[in-house]
Amino acid sequence: MKSELIYYKLTEDLFFNSSISEKLISNQQIQEWALIQVDNFLQHIEIGDSELIFHKINYLRIQYSKGKITRAGSYIQTPKILKSKQGIVNIRNRTDDMCIIWCLLAHKYYDTINHNKKSETSTYKKYFDEIIQPKDITYPIDIQRDIPKFEKLNNIKINVLEYIGSLDKEYDKRKLVSAYNT
């Protein structure tokens, strides 16, 4: 069973506003977290010399959104609709999940390579150690969490695009959206 992370924000108008974001997997976790936050709020009111007395909560609004972790890993064949655009370099890393490394190397050395193997990892293996990898990285990477680490260590800006249009219909450039943008 594939679980989805649920991000939420607890907000009570006028009295309490929390911008705390948490990653939760179940409704039970949301309820438990909300009770803890309310309890913490009540304890905060009762501490000190304010002589405030808590009477009731009129309403409690919990805002949340579902999200998914975007992963980048191994080779996926370029769909025909995108292959014809001549702007995609798709490195064939069929034996590992280090697509970020191969893409960074292709970016750096693509124009210096004179043969038709620009999309093969073997072309870039000799340069592999030039990319500084974060110590806490696991592959496949989490695009949102891990790309900023690569950018900082390698002094580079990275943009990741995703095509959300139909692969069976005509290409629509409006369906090319940013999955990660610095």
N, C-alpha and C positions, 0 to 999 in steps of 0.2 A: 504494500500500500504506500503510495507516495504522499508525504505530508506537505502541507503548505504552511508557510510561516505567516502569522498574522501580526501586523504592526498596529499598535493602538496608542491612543493619547487620552488621558483622563482629564476632563475639564468640567468644572462646576462653575457656572457663571456667578459673578459678583464676589464670591468668597474664596474660591480656590481654583487655581489654574496651573496645571502641571504640564510641562512640555516633555515629560519623560517618554521615551520610546523604548519599547521592549519587543523582543522577538518571541512570539508564543506559537505553540502548535495546536492547542486545543481550546475549546470554549471553557473547560474546567480551569485551565491556567489563567484565562482572562478573569474569571470570577474570583479566583484566589488572589490574583494581583490586585484587583479592585478593592477587595476587602482589606488587604494589607495597607493600601494607600489611604483608605478612609480611616482605618485605625490609627495610622501615623498622623493624619491630619487632626484627628480628635485628641490625640496625646499632645500634639503641639499646642492646641488651644488651651488645654488644661494645665500646662506648665507655666509657671511664672506668677506674677502678681496681678494679672489682668482681672481676676474674679469673673471671667466669662463663664457662662454655663451653657453647655451644648443642649439644645432642645430637640432638633430633628433635622433631617435632610429632606428638603422638599422634592428634589429630583437629582438624579445622577446621570450624566450623559457620558458614555464611553464611545469614543470615535476610534474606529479601526479600519485598516485596509489590508487586503490580502496581497501578498507579493510572492515572487519566486526568485530563487537565487539563479542568476545567469552564469552559466559555466562555459568555459572555453577549454577545449582539450585537443582531441585528435582530428584527423582529416575527415572532412565531409566534402564529397564531390560538388563542384560548383554547378548549380542548376543551369540548364541551357539558356533560359531567359536572361540570366546574369552573365554567363560566359561570353556572350556576344558584345558586351559593353566595353571590353578591352581595358578596363581599369581595375581589374581584380587580380591579385596575385594570391594563389591558393597553394600553400606549401603542403606537399603530401607527406605528412608525418604519420605514417600508418603504424609505427611501432611504439609510439609514446604519446603522452598527453601534454607535451611541451610546446603547443602551437605558438604561445606568446614568444618564446625564445626564437623559434624559426621565423616568425613574422618580423621581429625586431632585426634579426640578421639580414633578412631579405630587404628590408627597408634600407639598411646601411650599405649593402654590397650589390644590390640588384643591377645597377647600371655598370658595374665593373665586370660583370660576368658576361662572357662572349659566346656562350653556347646555349643550346635549347634546354638545358636542365635547370633553369632558374626556379622551378617549382619543386625541386628535389632536395630533401634534407642533406643528402650526401654532398651537395655543392657548398653547404654552409658549415659542415661539421668542423672544419679546421678553425673556424672563428668562434665556435661555441662558447669558449671561456671568456670572451670579450663582454658578454652580457652579464651584468651583476645581478644575481638572484637574491631576493630577500631570504633571510634565514628561516622565517616561519611559514614559508610557502608550501602548499600541497597542490599537486596536479591531479586533475584539471583545476585551473584557477577559478576563483569567484571574481568575475569581471569587476564588479563594483568595489570590492574590498581589496583586491590584489593589484590591479593595474596602477593605482596611485603609488604603490610601493615601488614598482618597476620604473615608473616615471621619475620618481625622486632619485633612486639609486643610479639610473642611467642618463639622467639629465635629458629627458625626451618627453614630448607630448604625444599621447596616444588617443586616437578616436576609433571607436568600434561602431560599425554600422550594421543594421539588421534590415533585411527586406521582409516586410510583413504582407506584401501582396501575394496574389495567387501565382504559383509557379506554372500553372497551366494556361494562364491568360497572357495577354499582351503586357509588356513591361510598363510599370507606372512609377515614374521617378518620385512621386509624392509618397510612395510606400516604402521608400528607403529612409529609415529613421535612425536616430542615434541611440545605441544601446549603452554607450559610454562616451562622454565628451569632457575633456578637461576644462 
